[in-house]
Amino acid sequence: MRLDFIPGTMCDERLWGKLAPLLPADAEPNFVPLHTARTRARMRSLIAAHTAPRANLVAFSMGAYLALEHTLAHPERVASLVLICGSARGLREEEKERRQRTMAALEKHAFAGMPPSQLRGFLHPSNVDDASIAGVIQQMSLDLGKETMLAQFGASMERPDLMERLRELRCPVMIVGSEDDAMVRADDLRAMVAALDGSPRATLHLIQGSGHMVPLEAPAPLADCLRGFLDGAPPTTNAA
């Protein structure tokens, strides 16, 4: 079964590095190179070009919002949808303000990767000092660089509230998050599942001991969730 993975802000396929070995034996992961896009239109076209004609989408954070947009725009192209730590409500006002401050600072100063204070906000307290988690996030940040951060922040800042449109979804949907995610409220995810009551299969899993970066912080529980969900998902071809 082909799975199309869509990363979040300042992430590439390394986001899925801990999860990939835990996927079912028949899984064929494909990683959408979202980090190469510099505009919202390019992000949309990359998702369209790099996913299967009837895709099983697995998407994280900003990528989850974009995957939801893609599914609403092209329902015939999505067989199943997994949204990890992504809200249909878009960014909260305080997050927009934080990003605007970050962009203003980046315009004036050299980029040295994600500040430790910001990194702590993404992680569960028990994972802040885990180099296998924090180190991967920091290295992705350094490798992708200042221009990618500015482009992604600018392109994805405005995210219309899609909550009312969730009822349009007709494919199976799984939403994954954490009570301890400081970026995406668990209550938003509960509201999304409630709005999906017309879906043939809508489920919510809140993983313990993780912050926002669930694919890196909790790969084994996430793999278990995926395995159970995909057992009932339609197979897809490898054609792109």
C-alpha positions as CSV (number, residue, x, y, z in Angstrom):
1,M,0.0,0.0,0.0
2,R,1.4,3.3,-1.0
3,L,1.4,6.1,1.6
4,D,2.0,9.7,0.7
5,F,3.6,11.6,3.6
6,I,3.3,15.4,3.7
7,P,5.5,17.2,6.3
8,G,5.0,20.4,8.3
9,T,6.9,23.7,8.6
10,M,10.7,23.4,8.4
11,C,10.5,19.6,8.0
12,D,11.5,17.1,5.3
13,E,11.4,13.4,5.1
14,R,13.5,13.1,8.3
15,L,10.3,13.9,10.2
16,W,9.2,10.4,9.3
17,G,12.6,8.7,10.0
18,K,11.5,7.0,13.2
19,L,8.1,6.1,11.9
20,A,9.1,4.6,8.6
21,P,10.7,1.4,10.0
22,L,7.6,0.7,12.0
23,L,5.2,0.8,9.1
24,P,3.4,-2.4,7.9
25,A,5.6,-4.6,5.7
26,D,3.4,-3.8,2.6
27,A,3.7,0.0,3.1
28,E,5.3,1.9,0.3
29,P,6.2,5.3,1.7
30,N,6.4,8.3,-0.6
31,F,7.6,11.6,0.7
32,V,6.2,14.9,-0.7
33,P,9.1,17.4,-1.0
34,L,7.0,20.3,0.5
35,H,10.1,22.1,1.7
36,T,11.0,23.0,-1.9
37,A,7.9,25.1,-2.4
38,R,8.2,28.9,-1.9
39,T,4.5,29.8,-2.5
40,R,1.1,28.5,-1.4
41,A,0.3,27.7,-5.0
42,R,3.5,25.7,-5.4
43,M,2.7,23.8,-2.2
44,R,-0.7,22.8,-3.6
45,S,0.8,21.8,-7.0
46,L,3.5,19.7,-5.3
47,I,0.9,17.8,-3.3
48,A,-1.1,17.2,-6.5
49,A,2.0,16.1,-8.4
50,H,3.6,13.9,-5.8
51,T,0.6,11.9,-4.5
52,A,-1.2,8.9,-6.0
53,P,-4.3,9.3,-8.1
54,R,-6.2,7.8,-5.2
55,A,-3.9,8.5,-2.3
56,N,-3.7,7.5,1.3
57,L,-2.4,10.8,2.7
58,V,-0.5,11.0,6.0
59,A,0.1,14.7,6.8
60,F,1.5,16.6,9.7
61,S,0.8,20.2,11.1
62,M,1.0,22.7,8.2
63,G,1.0,19.7,5.8
64,A,-2.1,18.4,7.5
65,Y,-3.9,21.6,6.8
66,L,-2.7,21.6,3.1
67,A,-3.8,17.9,2.8
68,L,-7.2,18.8,4.1
69,E,-7.4,21.6,1.5
70,H,-6.3,19.2,-1.2
71,T,-8.9,16.6,-0.2
72,L,-11.7,19.1,-0.2
73,A,-10.6,20.4,-3.6
74,H,-10.0,17.0,-5.1
75,P,-12.1,14.4,-3.2
76,E,-11.8,11.9,-6.0
77,R,-8.0,11.8,-5.5
78,V,-8.0,10.8,-1.8
79,A,-8.8,7.3,-0.6
80,S,-8.0,8.0,3.1
81,L,-6.7,10.9,5.2
82,V,-4.6,11.0,8.3
83,L,-4.2,14.4,9.9
84,I,-1.5,14.6,12.6
85,C,-1.4,17.6,14.9
86,G,-3.1,19.8,12.4
87,S,-6.2,22.0,13.0
88,A,-8.9,22.8,10.5
89,R,-9.2,26.1,12.2
90,G,-5.8,27.3,10.9
91,L,-3.3,29.2,13.0
92,R,-4.3,30.9,16.3
93,E,-3.8,34.6,16.5
94,E,-1.0,34.3,19.0
95,E,0.8,31.9,16.7
96,K,0.4,34.3,13.8
97,E,1.9,37.1,16.0
98,R,4.8,34.9,17.0
99,R,5.5,34.0,13.4
100,Q,5.4,37.7,12.3
101,R,7.9,38.5,15.0
102,T,10.1,35.7,13.9
103,M,10.0,36.8,10.3
104,A,10.8,40.4,11.2
105,A,13.8,39.2,13.2
106,L,15.0,36.9,10.4
107,E,14.9,39.8,7.9
108,K,17.5,41.6,10.1
109,H,19.7,38.9,11.5
110,A,21.5,35.7,10.5
111,F,19.7,32.4,10.9
112,A,21.1,30.0,13.4
113,G,18.4,27.4,13.4
114,M,15.4,27.1,15.7
115,P,16.0,28.9,19.0
116,P,15.9,26.6,22.1
117,S,13.0,28.5,23.6
118,Q,10.9,27.8,20.4
119,L,12.0,24.2,20.3
120,R,10.8,23.6,23.8
121,G,7.4,24.8,22.8
122,F,7.2,22.0,20.2
123,L,8.1,19.1,22.5
124,H,6.8,17.3,25.6
125,P,9.0,18.3,28.6
126,S,10.3,14.7,28.8
127,N,11.7,15.0,25.2
128,V,13.4,18.4,25.3
129,D,16.8,17.0,26.0
130,D,16.5,13.9,23.7
131,A,19.0,14.5,20.9
132,S,17.3,11.9,18.7
133,I,14.3,14.2,18.7
134,A,15.4,17.7,19.3
135,G,18.6,17.2,17.3
136,V,16.7,16.1,14.2
137,I,14.4,19.1,14.4
138,Q,17.3,21.5,14.8
139,Q,19.2,19.9,12.0
140,M,16.2,20.1,9.6
141,S,15.9,23.7,10.6
142,L,19.6,24.4,9.9
143,D,19.6,22.5,6.6
144,L,16.4,24.0,5.2
145,G,17.5,27.5,6.3
146,K,16.3,31.0,6.5
147,E,14.7,31.4,3.1
148,T,12.6,28.3,3.5
149,M,11.4,29.4,6.9
150,L,10.5,32.9,5.6
151,A,8.7,31.4,2.5
152,Q,6.8,28.8,4.5
153,F,5.8,31.2,7.3
154,G,4.6,33.8,4.7
155,A,2.8,31.3,2.4
156,S,1.0,29.5,5.2
157,M,0.2,32.3,7.6
158,E,-3.4,32.8,6.5
159,R,-5.4,29.6,6.8
160,P,-9.2,30.0,6.4
161,D,-11.2,28.1,9.0
162,L,-12.2,24.8,7.3
163,M,-14.2,23.4,10.2
164,E,-17.6,23.9,8.5
165,R,-16.4,22.1,5.4
166,L,-15.3,18.9,7.2
167,R,-18.8,17.5,6.6
168,E,-18.0,17.4,2.9
169,L,-15.3,14.7,3.4
170,R,-16.4,11.2,2.4
171,C,-13.2,9.3,2.8
172,P,-12.1,7.6,6.0
173,V,-10.3,10.2,8.3
174,M,-8.1,9.6,11.3
175,I,-7.0,12.6,13.4
176,V,-4.0,12.2,15.7
177,G,-2.7,14.6,18.4
178,S,-1.7,15.0,22.0
179,E,-3.2,16.6,25.1
180,D,0.2,18.1,25.6
181,D,0.6,19.7,22.2
182,A,1.1,23.4,22.9
183,M,0.6,24.3,19.2
184,V,-2.6,22.5,18.3
185,R,-5.3,22.2,21.0
186,A,-6.8,18.8,21.6
187,D,-10.2,20.5,21.9
188,D,-9.8,21.6,18.3
189,L,-9.2,18.0,17.3
190,R,-12.3,16.8,19.2
191,A,-14.3,19.5,17.5
192,M,-13.1,18.2,14.1
193,V,-14.2,14.7,14.8
194,A,-17.6,16.0,15.9
195,A,-17.9,17.9,12.7
196,L,-17.0,14.7,10.8
197,D,-20.0,12.8,11.9
198,G,-21.0,12.3,8.2
199,S,-17.8,10.6,7.4
200,P,-17.9,6.8,6.8
201,R,-15.1,6.4,9.4
202,A,-13.7,9.3,11.5
203,T,-11.5,8.5,14.5
204,L,-9.4,10.5,17.0
205,H,-6.3,9.3,18.8
206,L,-4.6,11.4,21.5
207,I,-1.2,10.1,22.2
208,Q,0.3,10.3,25.7
209,G,3.8,11.6,26.4
210,S,4.2,13.7,23.3
211,G,4.1,17.3,22.4
212,H,3.5,18.7,18.8
213,M,6.2,16.6,17.1
214,V,4.3,13.3,17.3
215,P,6.1,11.5,14.4
216,L,9.4,12.0,16.2
217,E,8.3,11.9,19.8
218,A,5.9,8.9,19.6
219,P,6.6,6.9,16.5
220,A,5.5,3.5,17.9
221,P,2.0,4.7,19.1
222,L,1.6,6.5,15.9
223,A,2.5,3.4,13.9
224,D,0.0,1.4,15.9
225,C,-2.7,4.0,15.1
226,L,-1.8,3.9,11.4
227,R,-1.8,0.2,11.2
228,G,-5.3,-0.1,12.7
229,F,-6.7,2.7,10.5
230,L,-5.1,1.5,7.2
231,D,-6.4,-2.1,7.7
232,G,-9.7,-0.7,6.6
233,A,-8.4,1.8,4.0
234,P,-8.7,1.1,0.2
235,P,-5.4,0.1,-1.5
236,T,-3.8,2.6,-3.9
237,T,-1.6,2.2,-6.9
238,N,2.0,3.4,-7.1
239,A,1.3,5.7,-10.1
240,A,1.8,9.4,-9.4
